[in-house]
């Protein structure tokens, strides 16, 4: 009579480990490369900061224009 074996074989375990190592290598490469996720997130943060500063300057100039108009026509 044949015994029904339970569990995984050594070959299946080795193949699984190799696949996980390949995936880990690809993930690390994507995250840490010159054009990776960390680099892109730093660029996005810098772009956002520059945009915020630019918007603040524009709003300040509009505030000055509105104050001038109010002084001119409000009194």
Backbone as XML, in Angstrom:
<?xml version="1.0"?>
<chain id="A" units="angstrom">
  <residue number="1" name="UNK">
    <atom name="N" x="0.818" y="-1.163" z="0.000"/>
    <atom name="CA" x="0.000" y="0.000" z="0.000"/>
    <atom name="C" x="0.881" y="1.252" z="0.000"/>
  </residue>
  <residue number="2" name="UNK">
    <atom name="N" x="0.470" y="2.247" z="-0.784"/>
    <atom name="CA" x="1.243" y="3.485" z="-0.862"/>
    <atom name="C" x="0.898" y="4.415" z="0.286"/>
  </residue>
  <residue number="3" name="UNK">
    <atom name="N" x="1.954" y="5.012" z="0.831"/>
    <atom name="CA" x="1.751" y="5.991" z="1.887"/>
    <atom name="C" x="1.522" y="7.357" z="1.264"/>
  </residue>
  <residue number="4" name="UNK">
    <atom name="N" x="0.539" y="8.071" z="1.731"/>
    <atom name="CA" x="0.309" y="9.431" z="1.254"/>
    <atom name="C" x="1.128" y="10.351" z="2.149"/>
  </residue>
  <residue number="5" name="UNK">
    <atom name="N" x="2.113" y="11.030" z="1.523"/>
    <atom name="CA" x="2.992" y="11.890" z="2.309"/>
    <atom name="C" x="2.428" y="13.289" z="2.392"/>
  </residue>
  <residue number="6" name="UNK">
    <atom name="N" x="2.612" y="13.876" z="3.544"/>
    <atom name="CA" x="2.153" y="15.229" z="3.763"/>
    <atom name="C" x="3.380" y="16.131" z="3.857"/>
  </residue>
  <residue number="7" name="UNK">
    <atom name="N" x="3.156" y="17.398" z="3.551"/>
    <atom name="CA" x="4.248" y="18.351" z="3.672"/>
    <atom name="C" x="4.813" y="18.723" z="2.311"/>
  </residue>
  <residue number="8" name="UNK">
    <atom name="N" x="5.907" y="19.488" z="2.358"/>
    <atom name="CA" x="6.520" y="19.947" z="1.119"/>
    <atom name="C" x="7.855" y="19.256" z="0.935"/>
  </residue>
  <residue number="9" name="UNK">
    <atom name="N" x="8.255" y="19.176" z="-0.294"/>
    <atom name="CA" x="9.532" y="18.542" z="-0.587"/>
    <atom name="C" x="10.641" y="19.565" z="-0.494"/>
  </residue>
  <residue number="10" name="UNK">
    <atom name="N" x="11.844" y="19.096" z="-0.446"/>
    <atom name="CA" x="13.002" y="19.965" z="-0.376"/>
    <atom name="C" x="13.120" y="20.805" z="-1.649"/>
  </residue>
  <residue number="11" name="UNK">
    <atom name="N" x="12.784" y="20.218" z="-2.772"/>
    <atom name="CA" x="12.836" y="20.948" z="-4.042"/>
    <atom name="C" x="11.849" y="22.107" z="-4.030"/>
  </residue>
  <residue number="12" name="UNK">
    <atom name="N" x="10.650" y="21.899" z="-3.552"/>
    <atom name="CA" x="9.656" y="22.966" z="-3.485"/>
    <atom name="C" x="10.115" y="24.073" z="-2.548"/>
  </residue>
  <residue number="13" name="UNK">
    <atom name="N" x="10.742" y="23.703" z="-1.460"/>
    <atom name="CA" x="11.253" y="24.689" z="-0.512"/>
    <atom name="C" x="12.372" y="25.516" z="-1.131"/>
  </residue>
  <residue number="14" name="UNK">
    <atom name="N" x="13.283" y="24.892" z="-1.830"/>
    <atom name="CA" x="14.392" y="25.602" z="-2.473"/>
    <atom name="C" x="13.868" y="26.532" z="-3.561"/>
  </residue>
  <residue number="15" name="UNK">
    <atom name="N" x="12.933" y="26.073" z="-4.352"/>
    <atom name="CA" x="12.356" y="26.915" z="-5.408"/>
    <atom name="C" x="11.667" y="28.123" z="-4.793"/>
  </residue>
  <residue number="16" name="UNK">
    <atom name="N" x="10.941" y="27.921" z="-3.722"/>
    <atom name="CA" x="10.262" y="29.035" z="-3.047"/>
    <atom name="C" x="11.266" y="30.049" z="-2.516"/>
  </residue>
  <residue number="17" name="UNK">
    <atom name="N" x="12.331" y="29.591" z="-1.912"/>
    <atom name="CA" x="13.358" y="30.486" z="-1.380"/>
    <atom name="C" x="14.030" y="31.260" z="-2.509"/>
  </residue>
  <residue number="18" name="UNK">
    <atom name="N" x="14.317" y="30.612" z="-3.607"/>
    <atom name="CA" x="14.937" y="31.293" z="-4.753"/>
    <atom name="C" x="14.017" y="32.372" z="-5.302"/>
  </residue>
  <residue number="19" name="UNK">
    <atom name="N" x="12.739" y="32.067" z="-5.434"/>
    <atom name="CA" x="11.778" y="33.065" z="-5.923"/>
    <atom name="C" x="11.701" y="34.250" z="-4.970"/>
  </residue>
  <residue number="20" name="UNK">
    <atom name="N" x="11.676" y="33.989" z="-3.669"/>
    <atom name="CA" x="11.643" y="35.078" z="-2.686"/>
    <atom name="C" x="12.903" y="35.934" z="-2.742"/>
  </residue>
  <residue number="21" name="UNK">
    <atom name="N" x="14.054" y="35.326" z="-2.951"/>
    <atom name="CA" x="15.300" y="36.085" z="-3.076"/>
    <atom name="C" x="15.306" y="36.957" z="-4.324"/>
  </residue>
  <residue number="22" name="UNK">
    <atom name="N" x="14.786" y="36.442" z="-5.416"/>
    <atom name="CA" x="14.688" y="37.233" z="-6.650"/>
    <atom name="C" x="13.763" y="38.422" z="-6.434"/>
  </residue>
  <residue number="23" name="UNK">
    <atom name="N" x="12.607" y="38.191" z="-5.833"/>
    <atom name="CA" x="11.674" y="39.280" z="-5.553"/>
    <atom name="C" x="12.287" y="40.321" z="-4.624"/>
  </residue>
  <residue number="24" name="UNK">
    <atom name="N" x="13.012" y="39.877" z="-3.611"/>
    <atom name="CA" x="13.665" y="40.817" z="-2.689"/>
    <atom name="C" x="14.720" y="41.637" z="-3.427"/>
  </residue>
  <residue number="25" name="UNK">
    <atom name="N" x="15.474" y="41.013" z="-4.296"/>
    <atom name="CA" x="16.489" y="41.733" z="-5.073"/>
    <atom name="C" x="15.877" y="42.778" z="-5.984"/>
  </residue>
  <residue number="26" name="UNK">
    <atom name="N" x="14.807" y="42.425" z="-6.645"/>
    <atom name="CA" x="14.128" y="43.374" z="-7.524"/>
    <atom name="C" x="13.560" y="44.536" z="-6.723"/>
  </residue>
  <residue number="27" name="UNK">
    <atom name="N" x="12.959" y="44.243" z="-5.585"/>
    <atom name="CA" x="12.374" y="45.284" z="-4.746"/>
    <atom name="C" x="13.439" y="46.246" z="-4.229"/>
  </residue>
  <residue number="28" name="UNK">
    <atom name="N" x="14.559" y="45.723" z="-3.774"/>
    <atom name="CA" x="15.643" y="46.574" z="-3.279"/>
    <atom name="C" x="16.198" y="47.432" z="-4.406"/>
  </residue>
  <residue number="29" name="UNK">
    <atom name="N" x="16.347" y="46.864" z="-5.580"/>
    <atom name="CA" x="16.843" y="47.621" z="-6.723"/>
    <atom name="C" x="15.893" y="48.752" z="-7.092"/>
  </residue>
  <residue number="30" name="UNK">
    <atom name="N" x="14.606" y="48.473" z="-7.096"/>
    <atom name="CA" x="13.613" y="49.500" z="-7.430"/>
    <atom name="C" x="13.621" y="50.613" z="-6.390"/>
  </residue>
  <residue number="31" name="UNK">
    <atom name="N" x="13.753" y="50.262" z="-5.135"/>
    <atom name="CA" x="13.682" y="51.257" z="-4.068"/>
    <atom name="C" x="14.940" y="52.104" z="-3.960"/>
  </residue>
  <residue number="32" name="UNK">
    <atom name="N" x="16.097" y="51.525" z="-4.177"/>
    <atom name="CA" x="17.346" y="52.215" z="-3.884"/>
    <atom name="C" x="18.121" y="52.712" z="-5.099"/>
  </residue>
  <residue number="33" name="UNK">
    <atom name="N" x="17.682" y="52.451" z="-6.293"/>
    <atom name="CA" x="18.433" y="52.888" z="-7.470"/>
    <atom name="C" x="18.365" y="54.408" z="-7.618"/>
  </residue>
  <residue number="34" name="UNK">
    <atom name="N" x="19.167" y="54.944" z="-8.558"/>
    <atom name="CA" x="19.213" y="56.394" z="-8.776"/>
    <atom name="C" x="17.864" y="56.958" z="-9.183"/>
  </residue>
  <residue number="35" name="UNK">
    <atom name="N" x="17.062" y="56.165" z="-9.843"/>
    <atom name="CA" x="15.733" y="56.605" z="-10.267"/>
    <atom name="C" x="14.658" y="55.825" z="-9.513"/>
  </residue>
  <residue number="36" name="UNK">
    <atom name="N" x="14.993" y="55.415" z="-8.273"/>
    <atom name="CA" x="14.082" y="54.581" z="-7.495"/>
    <atom name="C" x="13.050" y="55.378" z="-6.729"/>
  </residue>
  <residue number="37" name="UNK">
    <atom name="N" x="12.332" y="54.664" z="-5.913"/>
    <atom name="CA" x="11.226" y="55.256" z="-5.165"/>
    <atom name="C" x="11.681" y="56.335" z="-4.197"/>
  </residue>
  <residue number="38" name="UNK">
    <atom name="N" x="12.783" y="56.092" z="-3.487"/>
    <atom name="CA" x="13.251" y="57.087" z="-2.520"/>
    <atom name="C" x="13.696" y="58.360" z="-3.215"/>
  </residue>
  <residue number="39" name="UNK">
    <atom name="N" x="14.376" y="58.206" z="-4.333"/>
    <atom name="CA" x="14.826" y="59.376" z="-5.100"/>
    <atom name="C" x="13.625" y="60.163" z="-5.636"/>
  </residue>
  <residue number="40" name="UNK">
    <atom name="N" x="12.657" y="59.455" z="-6.154"/>
    <atom name="CA" x="11.461" y="60.118" z="-6.693"/>
    <atom name="C" x="10.661" y="60.810" z="-5.587"/>
  </residue>
  <residue number="41" name="UNK">
    <atom name="N" x="10.607" y="60.212" z="-4.405"/>
    <atom name="CA" x="9.862" y="60.847" z="-3.314"/>
    <atom name="C" x="10.567" y="62.117" z="-2.844"/>
  </residue>
  <residue number="42" name="UNK">
    <atom name="N" x="11.899" y="62.128" z="-2.834"/>
    <atom name="CA" x="12.633" y="63.340" z="-2.479"/>
    <atom name="C" x="12.415" y="64.429" z="-3.520"/>
  </residue>
  <residue number="43" name="UNK">
    <atom name="N" x="12.424" y="64.050" z="-4.800"/>
    <atom name="CA" x="12.153" y="65.022" z="-5.861"/>
    <atom name="C" x="10.747" y="65.591" z="-5.731"/>
  </residue>
  <residue number="44" name="UNK">
    <atom name="N" x="9.781" y="64.744" z="-5.435"/>
    <atom name="CA" x="8.398" y="65.205" z="-5.280"/>
    <atom name="C" x="8.273" y="66.167" z="-4.098"/>
  </residue>
  <residue number="45" name="UNK">
    <atom name="N" x="8.964" y="65.870" z="-3.006"/>
    <atom name="CA" x="8.920" y="66.758" z="-1.841"/>
    <atom name="C" x="9.533" y="68.114" z="-2.177"/>
  </residue>
  <residue number="46" name="UNK">
    <atom name="N" x="10.642" y="68.114" z="-2.900"/>
    <atom name="CA" x="11.274" y="69.378" z="-3.295"/>
    <atom name="C" x="10.389" y="70.171" z="-4.250"/>
  </residue>
  <residue number="47" name="UNK">
    <atom name="N" x="9.761" y="69.490" z="-5.189"/>
    <atom name="CA" x="8.860" y="70.155" z="-6.129"/>
    <atom name="C" x="7.673" y="70.761" z="-5.390"/>
  </residue>
  <residue number="48" name="UNK">
    <atom name="N" x="7.122" y="70.019" z="-4.438"/>
    <atom name="CA" x="5.991" y="70.518" z="-3.654"/>
    <atom name="C" x="6.395" y="71.748" z="-2.862"/>
  </residue>
  <residue number="49" name="UNK">
    <atom name="N" x="7.595" y="71.724" z="-2.267"/>
    <atom name="CA" x="8.056" y="72.857" z="-1.468"/>
    <atom name="C" x="8.247" y="74.095" z="-2.345"/>
  </residue>
  <residue number="50" name="UNK">
    <atom name="N" x="8.841" y="73.916" z="-3.532"/>
    <atom name="CA" x="9.013" y="75.047" z="-4.450"/>
    <atom name="C" x="7.662" y="75.594" z="-4.899"/>
  </residue>
  <residue number="51" name="UNK">
    <atom name="N" x="6.716" y="74.720" z="-5.173"/>
    <atom name="CA" x="5.383" y="75.154" z="-5.589"/>
    <atom name="C" x="4.684" y="75.917" z="-4.469"/>
  </residue>
  <residue number="52" name="UNK">
    <atom name="N" x="4.840" y="75.442" z="-3.254"/>
    <atom name="CA" x="4.229" y="76.112" z="-2.115"/>
    <atom name="C" x="4.819" y="77.517" z="-1.938"/>
  </residue>
  <residue number="53" name="UNK">
    <atom name="N" x="6.142" y="77.637" z="-2.071"/>
    <atom name="CA" x="6.780" y="78.947" z="-1.957"/>
    <atom name="C" x="6.321" y="79.882" z="-3.070"/>
  </residue>
  <residue number="54" name="UNK">
    <atom name="N" x="6.212" y="79.361" z="-4.279"/>
    <atom name="CA" x="5.747" y="80.151" z="-5.413"/>
    <atom name="C" x="4.310" y="80.621" z="-5.193"/>
  </residue>
  <residue number="55" name="UNK">
    <atom name="N" x="3.469" y="79.727" z="-4.710"/>
    <atom name="CA" x="2.067" y="80.084" z="-4.445"/>
    <atom name="C" x="1.963" y="81.148" z="-3.354"/>
  </residue>
  <residue number="56" name="UNK">
    <atom name="N" x="2.806" y="81.026" z="-2.332"/>
    <atom name="CA" x="2.808" y="82.019" z="-1.258"/>
    <atom name="C" x="3.195" y="83.391" z="-1.791"/>
  </residue>
  <residue number="57" name="UNK">
    <atom name="N" x="4.190" y="83.438" z="-2.661"/>
    <atom name="CA" x="4.596" y="84.710" z="-3.263"/>
    <atom name="C" x="3.472" y="85.309" z="-4.094"/>
  </residue>
  <residue number="58" name="UNK">
    <atom name="N" x="2.797" y="84.497" z="-4.870"/>
    <atom name="CA" x="1.688" y="84.983" z="-5.701"/>
    <atom name="C" x="0.561" y="85.512" z="-4.818"/>
  </residue>
  <residue number="59" name="UNK">
    <atom name="N" x="0.212" y="84.766" z="-3.771"/>
    <atom name="CA" x="-0.855" y="85.210" z="-2.877"/>
    <atom name="C" x="-0.480" y="86.505" z="-2.160"/>
  </residue>
  <residue number="60" name="UNK">
    <atom name="N" x="0.769" y="86.636" z="-1.776"/>
    <atom name="CA" x="1.218" y="87.872" z="-1.131"/>
    <atom name="C" x="1.116" y="89.059" z="-2.087"/>
  </residue>
  <residue number="61" name="UNK">
    <atom name="N" x="1.449" y="88.844" z="-3.363"/>
    <atom name="CA" x="1.335" y="89.942" z="-4.324"/>
    <atom name="C" x="-0.135" y="90.307" z="-4.541"/>
  </residue>
  <residue number="62" name="UNK">
    <atom name="N" x="-1.019" y="89.319" z="-4.559"/>
    <atom name="CA" x="-2.450" y="89.607" z="-4.697"/>
    <atom name="C" x="-2.977" y="90.344" z="-3.469"/>
  </residue>
  <residue number="63" name="UNK">
    <atom name="N" x="-2.466" y="89.980" z="-2.302"/>
    <atom name="CA" x="-2.877" y="90.657" z="-1.074"/>
    <atom name="C" x="-2.507" y="92.133" z="-1.145"/>
  </residue>
  <residue number="64" name="UNK">
    <atom name="N" x="-1.318" y="92.420" z="-1.641"/>
    <atom name="CA" x="-0.899" y="93.808" z="-1.802"/>
    <atom name="C" x="-1.786" y="94.569" z="-2.762"/>
  </residue>
  <residue number="65" name="UNK">
    <atom name="N" x="-2.175" y="93.947" z="-3.861"/>
    <atom name="CA" x="-3.047" y="94.591" z="-4.843"/>
    <atom name="C" x="-4.411" y="94.866" z="-4.226"/>
  </residue>
  <residue number="66" name="UNK">
    <atom name="N" x="-4.966" y="93.899" z="-3.505"/>
    <atom name="CA" x="-6.276" y="94.071" z="-2.879"/>
    <atom name="C" x="-6.222" y="95.181" z="-1.830"/>
  </residue>
  <residue number="67" name="UNK">
    <atom name="N" x="-5.167" y="95.209" z="-1.037"/>
    <atom name="CA" x="-5.033" y="96.262" z="-0.024"/>
    <atom name="C" x="-4.938" y="97.638" z="-0.671"/>
  </residue>
  <residue number="68" name="UNK">
    <atom name="N" x="-4.226" y="97.747" z="-1.779"/>
    <atom name="CA" x="-4.130" y="99.016" z="-2.494"/>
    <atom name="C" x="-5.493" y="99.447" z="-3.026"/>
  </residue>
  <residue number="69" name="UNK">
    <atom name="N" x="-6.238" y="98.512" z="-3.591"/>
    <atom name="CA" x="-7.574" y="98.828" z="-4.110"/>
    <atom name="C" x="-8.510" y="99.241" z="-2.974"/>
  </residue>
  <residue number="70" name="UNK">
    <atom name="N" x="-8.425" y="98.558" z="-1.855"/>
    <atom name="CA" x="-9.285" y="98.917" z="-0.724"/>
    <atom name="C" x="-8.930" y="100.307" z="-0.190"/>
  </residue>
  <residue number="71" name="UNK">
    <atom name="N" x="-7.630" y="100.593" z="-0.132"/>
    <atom name="CA" x="-7.222" y="101.932" z="0.313"/>
    <atom name="C" x="-7.693" y="103.010" z="-0.664"/>
  </residue>
  <residue number="72" name="UNK">
    <atom name="N" x="-7.621" y="102.688" z="-1.941"/>
    <atom name="CA" x="-7.993" y="103.658" z="-2.974"/>
    <atom name="C" x="-9.501" y="103.889" z="-3.022"/>
  </residue>
  <residue number="73" name="UNK">
    <atom name="N" x="-10.281" y="102.811" z="-2.965"/>
    <atom name="CA" x="-11.721" y="102.957" z="-3.135"/>
    <atom name="C" x="-12.510" y="102.852" z="-1.826"/>
  </residue>
  <residue number="74" name="UNK">
    <atom name="N" x="-11.863" y="102.334" z="-0.809"/>
    <atom name="CA" x="-12.571" y="102.144" z="0.455"/>
    <atom name="C" x="-12.698" y="103.414" z="1.269"/>
  </residue>
  <residue number="75" name="UNK">
    <atom name="N" x="-11.830" y="104.376" z="1.053"/>
    <atom name="CA" x="-11.866" y="105.599" z="1.859"/>
    <atom name="C" x="-12.565" y="106.708" z="1.178"/>
  </residue>
</chain>
